[in-house]
Amino acid sequence: MIKKAELKLTQEWDKTFPKSEDVDHSKVTFVNRYGITLAADMYVPKNAQGRLPAIAVSGPFGAVKEQCSGLYAQTMAQRGFLTIAFDPSFTGESGGEPRYMASPDINTEDFMAAVDFLSLNERADADRIGIIGICGWGGMAVNTAALDTRIKATVASTMYDMTRVNAKGYFDSEDSEEQRFEKKKALCAQRLEDLKNGEYKLGGGVIDPLPEDAPFFVKDYYDYYKTPRGYHPRSLNSNGGWNVVGCESFINQPILQYSNEIRSAVMIMHGDKAHSFYFGKDAYENMINGNKYADNKELLVIDGASHTDLYDGGENKVIPFDKLEEFFNKYL
């Protein structure tokens, strides 16, 4: 029998964005196929009638639903969709022990479990379900779209391919057998240290205080995760980060292997000033390469936008919600 664990869910509004009076908000839970109970915020347009097109949202990698994913979910609910923003396994208010672990398989399953939940929800239309993944969850969203035929439309926003960056480093600068060997050697040593110490060592979140000579993308992250703009006490990136060994398996398990077999609609959107732009561009090219269903695939480039501008819009409110609404209305 599939059982849900009892989770302690915060009932007061503790988001990094203001609450909309145009939607009804509630907390919900659901279980993935590993038996982990996931926590989510559900947003439903007020006075909505009948079954609604539905969207599941998650990300960024190391964030919580009270940050970017909740903003996306609430905004899309204001535009007529039933939405949920969920915390992945081992993070936020969701279950899973030990804490602060990640897995290409389990995290893909988290999205599929969200689709399960929406498919069986009495307010949602099971034939009109989409997903949105932000940052590292953008890659997970595309990976899920390649596996889950129930998904009709997918948006990957300011995406990372977490397997690529773990195996090859930023901008593929560590793409050699020797460098991967040293990474794996260090992680294997850390495993034993953790067992001896009886606890997992944290890798550290976004660096604080910020060095004057920090690269632009580090400053970009700091400006979001470490300031009132986006700080949240449950966010890994805002605080102690993932376990050092939390992403170990990503080195050896590439996602997006069959992305060019995705039949459903996918839009990858990225800012051209984002350090991560190459992830989005390459993922799009690989997705359409030899794909018989390339006509419903799109790369949307937002001029002048940095990586975190697509978290909350940045100073210029650049998240193209009109475009997202148009895309999901077309394909759901």
Beta strands, then each sheet from edge to edge (+ up, - down):
strand 1: 23-31
strand 2: 37-45
strand 3: 52-58
strand 4: 82-86
strand 5: 124-134
strand 6: 153-157
strand 7: 265-271
strand 8: 297-302
sheet 1: 1+ 2- 4+ 3+ 5+ 6+ 7+ 8+
end
